[in-house]
Amino acid sequence: MPELLQYEGLNWLQYITDWTVPTKDPRSGVVAWVFEGMPEGTKIPWQPWVLPLALWTVFFFALFTLMCSLLHSCVGSGLNTKSYRFRLPKSPLRQRTRSDWVNDG
């Protein structure tokens, strides 16, 4: 399976930076064992995965924070200052009378 990562038509591994992947060698145990399974009695090679996983975690956390900030700045302040009509939640509440609320218990 690691042979599929690198083939003659397009060598796309040359465009990937070193910090994004644990190794660029598709035949190394770090990558090959993901597809083929680990040999008996071998330990999991955590060391090559630490830096890429940590940096990708920081990247996606920063991306999530950016998206939440943009959402809050675009929508959050508008909901408090502008008068939007949210008709769907109001219609079921309008159908219930005061006696329905008292007799529910």
C-alpha positions as CSV (number, residue, x, y, z in Angstrom):
1,M,0.0,0.0,0.0
2,P,2.8,2.6,0.7
3,E,3.8,2.2,-3.0
4,L,0.6,4.0,-3.9
5,L,1.8,7.1,-2.1
6,Q,4.6,7.6,-4.6
7,Y,4.4,6.7,-8.2
8,E,6.0,7.7,-11.5
9,G,3.3,10.0,-12.8
10,L,3.4,12.7,-10.1
11,N,5.9,12.9,-7.3
12,W,3.7,15.0,-5.0
13,L,5.8,14.2,-1.9
14,Q,8.4,16.8,-2.9
15,Y,5.9,19.6,-2.4
16,I,5.0,18.6,1.2
17,T,7.0,20.2,4.0
18,D,8.8,18.0,6.5
19,W,6.9,19.1,9.5
20,T,3.5,18.0,8.1
21,V,4.2,14.3,8.0
22,P,6.2,11.9,10.1
23,T,8.4,10.8,7.2
24,K,8.5,11.1,3.5
25,D,9.8,7.6,2.9
26,P,6.8,5.4,2.1
27,R,8.7,2.2,2.9
28,S,9.7,3.2,6.4
29,G,8.0,1.4,9.3
30,V,6.3,4.6,10.4
31,V,4.1,4.9,7.3
32,A,4.1,1.3,6.1
33,W,2.8,-0.1,9.4
34,V,-0.2,2.2,9.2
35,F,-1.4,0.4,6.1
36,E,0.0,-3.1,6.6
37,G,0.0,-3.5,10.4
38,M,2.9,-3.8,12.8
39,P,5.1,-6.8,13.0
40,E,4.8,-9.0,16.2
41,G,6.7,-7.7,19.2
42,T,7.4,-4.2,17.8
43,K,6.8,-1.1,19.8
44,I,4.7,1.8,18.3
45,P,7.0,4.5,16.9
46,W,5.6,7.5,18.7
47,Q,8.5,9.8,18.3
48,P,8.1,10.6,14.5
49,W,4.4,11.3,15.0
50,V,4.8,13.8,18.0
51,L,5.7,16.9,16.0
52,P,3.3,16.6,13.1
53,L,0.4,15.7,15.4
54,A,1.2,18.6,17.8
55,L,1.5,21.1,15.0
56,W,-1.7,20.0,13.2
57,T,-3.5,20.2,16.5
58,V,-2.4,23.8,17.0
59,F,-3.3,24.6,13.4
60,F,-6.9,23.2,13.6
61,F,-7.4,24.8,17.1
62,A,-6.4,28.2,15.6
63,L,-8.7,27.6,12.6
64,F,-11.6,26.7,14.9
65,T,-10.9,29.8,17.0
66,L,-10.8,32.0,13.9
67,M,-14.1,30.6,12.6
68,C,-15.8,31.1,16.0
69,S,-14.5,34.7,16.2
70,L,-15.8,35.5,12.7
71,L,-19.1,33.9,13.5
72,H,-19.4,35.9,16.7
73,S,-18.4,39.2,15.0
74,C,-20.8,38.7,12.0
75,V,-23.8,37.2,13.6
76,G,-23.5,37.6,17.4
77,S,-23.7,41.3,17.6
78,G,-26.4,41.5,14.9
79,L,-28.8,39.2,16.8
80,N,-28.7,41.6,19.8
81,T,-29.1,44.9,18.0
82,K,-31.4,44.1,15.0
83,S,-35.0,42.9,15.4
84,Y,-35.2,39.6,13.6
85,R,-38.5,37.7,13.5
86,F,-38.0,34.1,14.5
87,R,-41.6,32.8,13.7
88,L,-41.0,29.1,14.2
89,P,-40.4,29.1,17.9
90,K,-43.2,31.6,18.6
91,S,-46.0,29.7,16.9
92,P,-46.0,26.6,19.2
93,L,-45.8,28.9,22.3
94,R,-48.8,31.0,21.0
95,Q,-51.0,27.9,20.7
96,R,-50.7,27.0,24.4
97,T,-52.9,28.9,26.8
98,R,-52.2,29.8,30.4
99,S,-54.4,26.9,31.6
100,D,-52.2,24.4,29.6
101,W,-49.1,25.6,31.5
102,V,-50.8,25.3,34.9
103,N,-52.4,21.8,34.3
104,D,-49.1,20.2,33.0
105,G,-47.9,19.3,36.5
